[in-house]
């Protein structure tokens, strides 16, 4: 994921950051993770979906088949903040 898939997504130049999070409470016996990408803009995200996503999703399906589920959800950031010591 980190060595291959994420760099391919970033080569689209549509995203500014990503997070990999462990899903807490999964009982399927393995480790489940969620990967969250932050696009530069709605236009960048649309470009990614149109020009890059179909090929990358097909590659993912070919490589992992049903052994790795992929769920896609689009979120709009309403507010973001960081705690500042002061």
C-alpha positions as CSV (number, residue, x, y, z in Angstrom):
1,X,0.0,0.0,0.0
2,X,2.6,2.6,1.1
3,X,5.2,1.6,-1.4
4,X,3.0,1.1,-4.5
5,X,-0.7,2.2,-4.4
6,X,-0.4,5.5,-2.5
7,X,2.5,6.8,-4.6
8,X,0.4,6.0,-7.7
9,X,-2.5,8.0,-6.3
10,X,-0.2,10.9,-5.5
11,X,1.3,10.9,-9.0
12,X,-2.1,12.2,-10.2
13,X,-1.2,15.5,-8.4
14,X,-4.8,15.7,-7.1
15,X,-4.2,15.1,-3.4
16,X,-2.3,16.9,-0.8
17,X,-2.3,14.4,2.1
18,X,-3.4,11.0,3.3
19,X,-4.0,9.1,6.6
20,X,-4.0,5.4,7.3
21,X,-6.1,4.5,10.3
22,X,-6.7,1.2,12.0
23,X,-10.4,0.4,12.3
24,X,-11.1,-0.3,16.0
25,X,-13.4,-3.1,16.9
26,X,-13.1,-5.2,13.7
27,X,-13.8,-8.8,14.5
28,X,-13.1,-10.5,11.2
29,X,-9.8,-11.8,12.5
30,X,-7.5,-9.5,10.6
31,X,-6.4,-5.9,10.8
32,X,-8.7,-3.5,9.0
33,X,-7.5,-0.1,7.9
34,X,-9.1,2.9,6.4
35,X,-7.1,5.2,4.1
36,X,-8.3,8.8,3.8
37,X,-7.0,11.1,1.1
38,X,-7.5,14.9,1.1
39,X,-7.8,16.4,-2.4
40,X,-6.6,19.9,-3.2
41,X,-10.1,20.9,-4.4
42,X,-13.4,19.5,-5.6
43,X,-12.1,20.0,-9.1
44,X,-9.0,17.9,-8.3
45,X,-11.1,15.2,-6.8
46,X,-13.3,15.1,-9.9
47,X,-10.2,15.0,-12.2
48,X,-8.9,12.0,-10.1
49,X,-12.2,10.2,-10.3
50,X,-12.5,10.7,-14.1
51,X,-8.9,10.3,-15.2
52,X,-7.1,8.0,-12.7
53,X,-9.5,6.1,-10.4
54,X,-10.9,3.6,-12.9
55,X,-7.4,2.3,-13.7
56,X,-6.2,2.2,-10.1
57,X,-9.3,0.6,-8.9
58,X,-9.0,-2.1,-11.5
59,X,-5.4,-2.7,-10.5
60,X,-6.5,-3.1,-6.9
61,X,-9.2,-5.5,-7.8
62,X,-6.8,-7.6,-10.0
63,X,-4.1,-7.7,-7.2
64,X,-6.3,-8.4,-4.2
65,X,-9.7,-9.7,-5.5
66,X,-12.0,-10.3,-2.7
67,X,-9.3,-10.6,0.0
68,X,-9.2,-6.8,0.5
69,X,-12.5,-5.0,0.5
70,X,-12.6,-1.4,-0.7
71,X,-15.3,1.0,0.3
72,X,-15.3,4.5,-1.1
73,X,-17.0,7.5,0.6
74,X,-16.6,11.1,-0.3
75,X,-16.5,13.6,2.6
76,X,-16.5,17.4,2.5
77,X,-14.3,19.0,5.2
78,X,-16.4,21.6,7.0
79,X,-13.8,22.6,9.5
80,X,-10.4,21.6,10.5
81,X,-8.4,22.5,13.6
82,X,-5.4,21.7,15.7
83,X,-5.0,22.1,19.4
84,X,-2.4,24.7,20.2
85,X,-0.5,24.8,23.5
86,X,-0.8,28.2,25.0
